[in-house]
Amino acid sequence: MTQSLLARLSPEIKQYLVITGNYWSFTLTDGALRMLVVLYFHQLGYSPLAIASLFLFYEIFGVVTNLLGGWLGARLGLNKTMNIGLFLQIVAVTMLALDEQLLTIAYVMVAQALSGIAKDLNKMSAKSAIKLLVPKDQDNTLYKWVALLTGSKNALKGVGFFLGGLLLSLMGFQGALWFMSAMLTFTWLSSLLLLKQDLGKKKSKPKFRELLSKSRQLNLLAGARLFLFASRDVWFVVALPVFLASTFGWDHWWVGGFMASWIIAYGVVQANAPKITANRGSSYGQALFWVGLLSVIPALLALGLWVQWQPKVVIVVGLLIFGAVFAVNSSLHSFLIVKIADSDGVSMDVGFYYMANAMGRLLGTVLSGLVYQLYGLEVCLMISSAMLVIATVFTFGLSKRD
């Protein structure tokens, strides 16, 4: 039954299924690696801000990788960029597994830089490939496929958080890393054998000067994406975990478990976004409505904390509401970039867009530690709301073309 079903699939769909499987495998280990590093260095006595600094290069190199990775994908094909990303992740994991005495902050930051490059090469490859498999006039189908891919990725990343904690408990830091290295090596070797077709390879060799977008629609969407993800990370990455630990007295297992559960739920909502928005993914007005709604939530949370009304209820319930609305926004954006992108050399447009995404994460990560340390969580939330207002302005420019 399964074999006959696979036999009926087109070569393009089979190739995409391999890419998606690789993406899921990579995402699982990426989430596990993040949790391993956080818990291990927490056990060594590092402060939350010091731990956050370990991931700074991860975000910085994400900006560069999305831009250059899209260009490489258009020149080499998405199968090759996927395999390069898998190999770099193996190198990054192995670097951390070699010798615990090597684990200085600088050394770990270099390993995380490689991991960041690997992650964005994989994401760009998977997101770009779907554009080539759905006919141009089937926007609802495209929206469903993009939402499913995006949502499942984030759900698996949350599962990876739990996996990282489990592996650390069962195998120790180095044992867990060697296990993950072996798992990734198997995926990489399978990918080398199965990924044959040059999906996404541009018909003419793209010039390096073509890296930056010349599309007004794409520039507006990228601007909205930058401030959308900065608005999340300005309070989610550093400020929230530290607040939960210091103000609520939660231990790191409670904090990690809560964050992981949030990401899994966030992924589930993303995957079901077409149902939530009644499948009207082609409407830029939908994107405007959802980002406008989201901009109000952090301001209300900041107000609740400022008046000291049930802080635990405000944060826990408020975070769940924020996550659900943010997930719909993210799915709509992920669909719109694939829809807008040029089919010939799709990875260049997708890479440019996710460069803006990475810049938003970087901006949010830096501000999260700095603003929380100076002013507290309430100000982080107000900055988040202001960033979402800016994202709304960018999205309004898109909605006028609907």
Order of alpha helices (4+ residues) and beta strands (2+ residues): alpha-alpha-alpha-alpha-alpha-alpha-alpha-alpha-alpha-alpha-alpha-alpha-alpha-alpha-alpha
